[in-house]
Amino acid sequence: MWKPNQPAATPPAPEPARPTPPAATPAFDTRSPAAGAIPNSEQATIGKSLVVKGEVTGSESLYVDGKVEGSINLPGNRVTIGRNGQVAANISAREIVVLGKVRGNCQASDRVDIRSEGSLTGDVIAARISIEDGAFFKGGIDIRKPGAEPKTSAPAPAEAEKKEG
């Protein structure tokens, strides 16, 4: 019943639009093994039925759930080998996450992460490496500080002192 002394009921104001998450949101939660299988929209995906033979290069992250033979070179980006992924290639990237099978050397400027269901046969060069219980790894590990170059191109410290003086 309407009463003249009370203000009229107004419809509730529409809810303001919610902002979208920032673009810097990581593609995966690196601590959750199941989260690594869900690709993000900001990366390229090689699906289960695809086979790539040759060199893969670019400037975006890559999720491989199919087969790749050759080389993968994505400096500054993440390469994730999915549970169904089979890679016979050398991989060079900022970060490499292995959930499937990789046969080849891996060079990461940041880290290599081999998950419990992952398999890596080859040498690893990285600033950090993580190998979960149950993962398979066969190869060598070379831990390097970020931005470090191979020692073959730099003169020995004693030689550098002699040249300066």
C-alpha positions as CSV (number, residue, x, y, z in Angstrom):
1,M,0.0,0.0,0.0
2,W,1.3,3.4,-0.9
3,K,1.9,6.0,1.8
4,P,2.3,9.6,0.7
5,N,4.7,10.5,3.6
6,Q,7.4,8.0,2.5
7,P,9.7,8.4,-0.5
8,A,8.9,6.3,-3.5
9,A,10.9,3.2,-4.0
10,T,13.6,3.6,-6.6
11,P,15.0,0.8,-8.6
12,P,18.5,-0.2,-7.5
13,A,21.3,1.5,-9.4
14,P,23.0,-0.8,-12.0
15,E,26.2,-2.4,-10.9
16,P,29.3,-0.7,-12.3
17,A,31.2,-2.6,-14.9
18,R,34.0,-4.7,-13.3
19,P,37.5,-4.1,-14.6
20,T,39.1,-6.9,-16.5
21,P,42.3,-8.5,-15.0
22,P,45.5,-6.9,-15.9
23,A,47.4,-8.2,-19.0
24,A,50.4,-9.1,-16.8
25,T,48.5,-12.0,-15.2
26,P,50.7,-15.1,-15.6
27,A,49.5,-17.8,-18.0
28,F,49.7,-20.5,-15.3
29,D,49.9,-20.9,-11.6
30,T,53.4,-22.5,-11.6
31,R,52.7,-24.2,-8.2
32,S,49.6,-26.1,-9.2
33,P,50.4,-29.1,-11.4
34,A,46.9,-29.1,-13.0
35,A,47.0,-25.4,-13.8
36,G,49.8,-25.9,-16.3
37,A,47.5,-27.7,-18.7
38,I,45.3,-24.7,-19.4
39,P,46.6,-22.4,-22.1
40,N,46.1,-18.6,-21.8
41,S,44.7,-16.5,-24.6
42,E,47.9,-14.5,-24.8
43,Q,49.9,-17.3,-26.2
44,A,50.1,-19.5,-29.3
45,T,49.0,-23.1,-29.1
46,I,50.1,-26.1,-31.1
47,G,47.1,-28.5,-30.7
48,K,47.1,-32.3,-30.1
49,S,46.7,-33.2,-33.8
50,L,49.3,-30.8,-35.1
51,V,52.8,-31.8,-36.2
52,V,55.4,-29.1,-36.8
53,K,58.7,-29.9,-38.4
54,G,61.3,-27.1,-38.6
55,E,62.1,-24.0,-36.7
56,V,59.5,-22.2,-34.5
57,T,60.4,-18.6,-33.7
58,G,58.4,-15.6,-32.5
59,S,57.7,-13.0,-29.8
60,E,54.9,-14.6,-27.9
61,S,54.6,-17.5,-25.5
62,L,53.9,-21.0,-26.8
63,Y,51.9,-24.0,-25.6
64,V,52.7,-27.3,-27.3
65,D,50.2,-30.1,-27.0
66,G,51.1,-31.7,-30.3
67,K,54.5,-32.7,-31.9
68,V,57.4,-30.5,-32.7
69,E,60.6,-31.6,-34.4
70,G,63.4,-29.1,-35.1
71,S,64.0,-26.1,-32.8
72,I,62.0,-23.7,-30.7
73,N,63.5,-20.2,-30.2
74,L,61.3,-17.8,-28.3
75,P,63.6,-15.5,-26.2
76,G,61.9,-13.6,-23.5
77,N,58.8,-15.8,-23.6
78,R,57.5,-19.0,-22.0
79,V,57.4,-22.4,-23.7
80,T,55.0,-24.9,-22.1
81,I,55.0,-28.5,-23.3
82,G,51.6,-29.9,-22.4
83,R,50.8,-33.4,-21.2
84,N,50.2,-34.6,-24.7
85,G,53.2,-32.7,-26.1
86,Q,56.1,-34.5,-27.7
87,V,59.0,-32.3,-28.6
88,A,62.2,-33.5,-30.4
89,A,63.9,-30.1,-30.5
90,N,66.3,-27.7,-28.8
91,I,64.3,-25.1,-26.9
92,S,65.5,-21.6,-26.1
93,A,63.2,-19.3,-24.1
94,R,62.9,-17.3,-20.9
95,E,61.0,-20.0,-19.1
96,I,60.4,-23.6,-20.1
97,V,57.7,-25.8,-18.4
98,V,57.6,-29.5,-19.2
99,L,54.5,-31.5,-18.6
100,G,54.9,-33.9,-21.6
101,K,58.0,-35.3,-23.3
102,V,61.1,-33.4,-24.5
103,R,64.1,-34.8,-26.3
104,G,66.6,-32.0,-26.8
105,N,68.7,-29.3,-25.0
106,C,66.9,-26.6,-23.1
107,Q,68.3,-23.1,-22.6
108,A,66.3,-20.7,-20.4
109,S,67.3,-17.2,-19.4
110,D,65.1,-17.6,-16.2
111,R,64.1,-21.2,-15.4
112,V,63.2,-24.7,-16.4
113,D,60.4,-26.5,-14.6
114,I,59.9,-30.2,-15.1
115,R,56.6,-31.3,-13.6
116,S,55.8,-34.7,-12.1
117,E,54.4,-36.1,-15.3
118,G,57.1,-34.5,-17.5
119,S,60.1,-36.1,-19.1
120,L,63.2,-34.3,-20.3
121,T,66.2,-36.0,-22.0
122,G,68.9,-33.4,-22.8
123,D,71.1,-30.8,-21.2
124,V,69.7,-27.8,-19.4
125,I,71.2,-24.3,-19.1
126,A,69.2,-22.0,-16.9
127,A,69.4,-19.6,-13.9
128,R,67.0,-21.9,-12.0
129,I,65.6,-25.4,-12.4
130,S,62.8,-27.2,-10.7
131,I,62.3,-31.0,-11.0
132,E,59.2,-32.4,-9.2
133,D,59.0,-35.8,-7.6
134,G,58.1,-38.4,-10.3
135,A,59.6,-36.4,-13.2
136,F,62.1,-38.0,-15.5
137,F,65.3,-36.2,-16.3
138,K,68.4,-37.4,-18.1
139,G,71.2,-34.9,-19.0
140,G,73.4,-32.3,-17.6
141,I,72.6,-29.1,-15.7
142,D,74.4,-25.8,-16.1
143,I,73.2,-23.1,-13.7
144,R,74.1,-19.6,-14.9
145,K,73.4,-16.2,-13.5
146,P,70.9,-14.3,-15.6
147,G,72.6,-12.6,-18.5
148,A,75.8,-14.6,-18.0
149,E,77.8,-15.5,-21.2
150,P,79.8,-18.6,-21.7
151,K,83.3,-18.3,-20.2
152,T,85.1,-19.1,-23.5
153,S,84.6,-15.5,-24.8
154,A,85.8,-13.6,-21.7
155,P,89.5,-13.3,-20.8
156,A,90.7,-14.7,-17.5
157,P,90.8,-12.2,-14.6
158,A,94.6,-12.3,-14.4
159,E,94.9,-11.5,-18.1
160,A,92.4,-8.6,-17.8
161,E,94.5,-7.1,-14.9
162,K,97.7,-7.3,-17.0
163,K,96.0,-5.5,-20.0
164,E,94.7,-2.6,-17.8
165,G,98.0,-1.8,-16.1
